[in-house]
């Protein structure tokens, strides 16, 4: 692997990168707890991981997380 390659870059093997993304998404979901939000957190984690992979930056994935939280808060406020 060339020295300029970062672990998250396209220099890593495809299957290794997918495993990292799936594991990271599972950890993300588990950090939110085993509760009704678990499945949503897992899906958002997978989407954020894919966005991170495609952009090679963590910030678009952070934006996915912020938008998800904002939508959830707006729905919660609408229900009250």
C-alpha positions as CSV (number, residue, x, y, z in Angstrom):
1,X,0.0,0.0,0.0
2,X,1.4,3.4,-0.9
3,X,2.4,5.6,2.0
4,X,0.0,8.3,1.0
5,X,-3.1,6.0,1.5
6,X,-5.2,6.6,4.6
7,X,-7.0,3.6,6.1
8,X,-10.4,5.0,4.9
9,X,-9.2,5.7,1.4
10,X,-9.8,3.7,-1.7
11,X,-6.4,2.0,-1.2
12,X,-7.9,-0.4,1.2
13,X,-9.6,-3.5,-0.1
14,X,-13.3,-3.3,-0.7
15,X,-14.3,-6.2,1.6
16,X,-12.1,-4.8,4.4
17,X,-13.7,-1.3,4.1
18,X,-17.3,-2.8,4.1
19,X,-16.5,-4.7,7.3
20,X,-15.2,-1.6,8.9
21,X,-18.3,0.4,8.0
22,X,-20.6,-2.4,9.2
23,X,-18.8,-2.7,12.5
24,X,-18.7,1.1,13.0
25,X,-22.5,1.2,12.3
26,X,-23.2,-1.5,14.8
27,X,-21.1,0.2,17.4
28,X,-22.9,3.5,16.6
29,X,-26.3,1.7,17.1
30,X,-25.2,0.0,20.3
31,X,-24.0,3.3,21.7
32,X,-27.6,4.5,21.4
33,X,-28.8,1.5,23.5
34,X,-30.9,-1.6,22.9
35,X,-34.3,0.2,22.6
36,X,-36.7,1.1,19.9
37,X,-34.2,3.6,18.4
38,X,-31.6,0.8,17.8
39,X,-32.8,-0.1,14.3
40,X,-33.0,3.5,13.3
41,X,-29.5,4.2,14.7
42,X,-28.2,1.2,12.8
43,X,-29.7,2.4,9.5
44,X,-28.5,5.9,10.0
45,X,-25.1,4.5,10.9
46,X,-25.0,2.5,7.7
47,X,-26.0,5.5,5.6
48,X,-23.5,7.8,7.3
49,X,-20.8,5.1,6.7
50,X,-21.7,4.9,3.0
51,X,-21.6,8.7,2.7
52,X,-18.3,8.8,4.5
53,X,-16.9,6.1,2.2
54,X,-18.0,8.0,-0.9
55,X,-16.9,11.4,0.2
56,X,-13.7,10.2,2.0
57,X,-14.6,12.6,4.8
58,X,-16.4,12.2,8.1
59,X,-18.3,15.5,7.9
60,X,-21.0,14.5,5.4
61,X,-21.8,11.6,7.8
62,X,-21.9,14.0,10.7
63,X,-24.4,16.0,8.7
64,X,-26.5,12.9,8.1
65,X,-26.6,12.4,11.9
66,X,-27.6,16.0,12.5
67,X,-30.4,15.9,10.0
68,X,-31.7,12.6,11.5
69,X,-31.7,14.1,15.0
70,X,-33.4,17.3,13.7
71,X,-36.1,15.3,12.0
72,X,-36.6,13.2,15.1
73,X,-36.9,16.3,17.3
74,X,-39.4,17.9,14.9
75,X,-41.5,14.8,14.9
76,X,-41.4,14.6,18.7
77,X,-42.5,18.3,19.0
78,X,-45.3,17.8,16.5
79,X,-46.7,14.8,18.5
80,X,-46.7,16.8,21.7
